[in-house]
């Protein structure tokens, strides 16, 4: 599903205009980004939780040359599905 399809579905189910639905979705995305950066986690009851975790620096290989390279440490966002979401699948 693309963002445009998601906006259309939100608009249909909530009886909002597509423009209002897109503004709501964009507001959620912006708020989620800020919350993850500031607090390191975001939990949505019945859906799941997003958690920022640290990935250690490691060695990798360039697939074209086989040369060993260093991969820097980084932060990644992980999603864990909630019980209700798992049950609906």
VEXVOSE-711956 format. One record per residue: z, y, x of N, C-alpha, C in turn. Coordinates in steps of 0.05 Angstrom, whole numbers, padded with zeros to 5 digits. Atoms other than C-alpha are relative to their C-alpha. Layout:
    n.c3    n.c2    n.c1   ca.c3   ca.c2   ca.c1    c.c3    c.c2    c.c1
       Z       Y       X       Z       Y       X       Z       Y       X
...
This chain:
    n.c3    n.c2    n.c1   ca.c3   ca.c2   ca.c1    c.c3    c.c2    c.c1
   00000  -00023   00017   00000   00000   00000   00000   00025   00018
   00001  -00025  -00015  -00018   00068   00027   00019   00021  -00012
  -00018  -00021   00010   00022   00132   00019  -00011   00011  -00026
   00013  -00010   00024  -00028   00157  -00033   00005  -00018  -00024
  -00005   00020   00022  -00020   00093  -00074   00029   00001  -00008
  -00029  -00001   00006   00056   00098  -00068   00006   00025  -00017
  -00004  -00025   00015   00054   00171  -00092  -00010  -00004  -00029
   00011   00004   00027   00010   00151  -00152   00019  -00018  -00016
  -00018   00018   00014   00058   00094  -00170   00026   00014  -00007
  -00024  -00015   00006   00119   00139  -00165  -00005   00020  -00022
   00006  -00019   00021   00085   00191  -00208  -00002  -00013  -00027
   00003   00014   00025   00067   00140  -00260   00027  -00010  -00012
  -00025   00011   00009   00136   00108  -00264   00021   00021  -00007
  -00020  -00021   00005   00176   00173  -00262  -00011   00022  -00018
   00012  -00020   00017   00128   00213  -00306   00000   00028   00013
   00003  -00025  -00015   00120   00266  -00252  -00029   00004   00006
   00027  -00004  -00009   00057   00298  -00229  -00002  -00012   00028
   00004   00012  -00026   00026   00269  -00166   00011   00020   00022
  -00010  -00020  -00020   00043   00334  -00129   00030   00000   00002
  -00029   00002   00000   00116   00330  -00150   00010  -00026   00013
  -00007   00026  -00012   00119   00256  -00131  -00004   00001   00030
   00005  -00002  -00029   00089   00271  -00063   00022   00017   00013
  -00021  -00016  -00011   00140   00327  -00052   00026  -00015   00002
  -00024   00016   00000   00196   00280  -00071   00000  -00021   00023
   00002   00020  -00021   00171   00225  -00024   00002   00013   00028
  -00002  -00014  -00025   00162   00275   00033   00029   00009   00006
  -00028  -00009  -00003   00233   00302   00021   00017  -00024   00008
  -00015   00024  -00007   00260   00230   00024  -00005  -00007   00030
   00008   00007  -00027   00222   00216   00089   00013   00019   00020
  -00012  -00020  -00018   00246   00281   00122   00031  -00004   00001
  -00029   00004   00000   00318   00268   00100   00008  -00025   00014
  -00005   00026  -00014   00315   00196   00125  -00002   00004   00030
   00003  -00005  -00029   00290   00219   00193   00024   00015   00011
  -00023  -00016  -00009   00345   00271   00200   00026  -00016   00000
  -00024   00016   00002   00399   00223   00177   00000  -00021   00022
   00001   00020  -00021   00376   00168   00225   00005   00012   00028
  -00004  -00013  -00026   00374   00217   00283   00030   00009   00003
  -00028  -00010  -00002   00443   00247   00267   00021  -00021  -00002
  -00021   00019   00005   00482   00188   00241  -00006  -00029   00010
   00008   00027  -00010   00443   00127   00266  -00003  -00021  -00021
   00004   00020   00021   00438   00093   00199  -00004   00012  -00027
   00005  -00008   00027   00417   00098   00127   00001  -00024  -00018
  -00003   00024   00018   00439   00049   00072  -00008   00008  -00028
   00008  -00004   00028   00406   00045   00004   00008  -00025  -00016
  -00011   00023   00015   00446   00000  -00043  -00022  -00013  -00017
   00020   00016   00015   00402  -00055  -00073  -00027  -00001   00013
   00026   00001  -00014   00345  -00042  -00025   00003  -00010   00029
  -00004   00009  -00027   00369  -00047   00047   00011   00023   00017
  -00011  -00021  -00018   00391  -00008   00108  -00018   00003   00024
   00014  -00007  -00024   00357   00026   00166   00021   00006   00021
  -00019  -00004  -00021   00394   00025   00232  -00015   00006   00026
   00011  -00006  -00026   00377   00057   00299   00014  -00017   00021
  -00012   00017  -00022   00387   00009   00357  -00014   00007   00026
   00010  -00006  -00026   00377   00016   00431  -00015  -00025   00011
   00015   00021  -00013   00325  -00025   00468   00002   00005   00030
  -00004  -00003  -00029   00340  -00036   00542  -00027   00003   00015
   00023  -00001  -00017   00291  -00020   00597  -00007  -00029   00009
   00008   00027  -00007   00250  -00081   00617  -00026   00001   00015
   00025   00003  -00014   00192  -00106   00657  -00021  -00012  -00018
   00021   00010   00016   00125  -00119   00625  -00025  -00004   00018
   00025   00003  -00015   00053  -00134   00645  -00022   00015  -00014
   00025  -00012   00010  -00011  -00095   00637  -00018  -00023  -00007
   00017   00023   00008  -00054  -00145   00597  -00027   00000   00013
   00026  -00001  -00012  -00118  -00121   00629   00000  -00007   00030
   00000   00004  -00029  -00097  -00123   00702   00021  -00021   00009
  -00021   00018  -00007  -00036  -00168   00701   00022   00013   00017
  -00019  -00014  -00017   00001  -00115   00740   00027   00004  -00014
  -00026  -00003   00011   00076  -00112   00729   00006   00030  -00004
  -00007  -00028   00005   00100  -00047   00697   00029   00002  -00011
  -00027  -00004   00011   00167  -00017   00678  -00002   00013  -00027
  -00001  -00012   00027   00180  -00003   00605   00027   00013  -00003
  -00024  -00016   00002   00231   00052   00593   00018  -00010  -00024
  -00019   00005   00023   00293   00043   00549  -00008   00019  -00023
   00007  -00017   00023   00282   00070   00479   00018  -00007  -00024
  -00014   00005   00025   00312   00075   00410  -00021  -00009  -00020
   00018   00010   00020   00280   00037   00353   00015  -00001  -00027
  -00011   00003   00026   00291   00035   00278  -00004  -00028  -00010
   00002   00027   00011   00306  -00032   00247   00008   00001  -00029
  -00005   00001   00028   00306  -00049   00174   00012  -00028  -00007
  -00011   00025   00010   00350  -00102   00142   00000   00001  -00030
   00003   00001   00029   00333  -00120   00070   00027  -00007  -00013
  -00024   00006   00015   00389  -00120   00020  -00003  -00025  -00017
  -00001   00025   00015   00409  -00179  -00023  -00019   00002  -00025
   00017  -00002   00023   00374  -00152  -00085  -00030   00000   00007
   00029   00000  -00008   00308  -00140  -00048  -00008  -00028   00008
   00006   00027  -00008   00311  -00209  -00016  -00003  -00018  -00025
   00000   00017   00025   00325  -00240  -00085  -00026   00005  -00016
   00023  -00007   00016   00265  -00204  -00116  -00026  -00011   00012
   00023   00011  -00014   00217  -00234  -00065  -00002  -00030  -00006
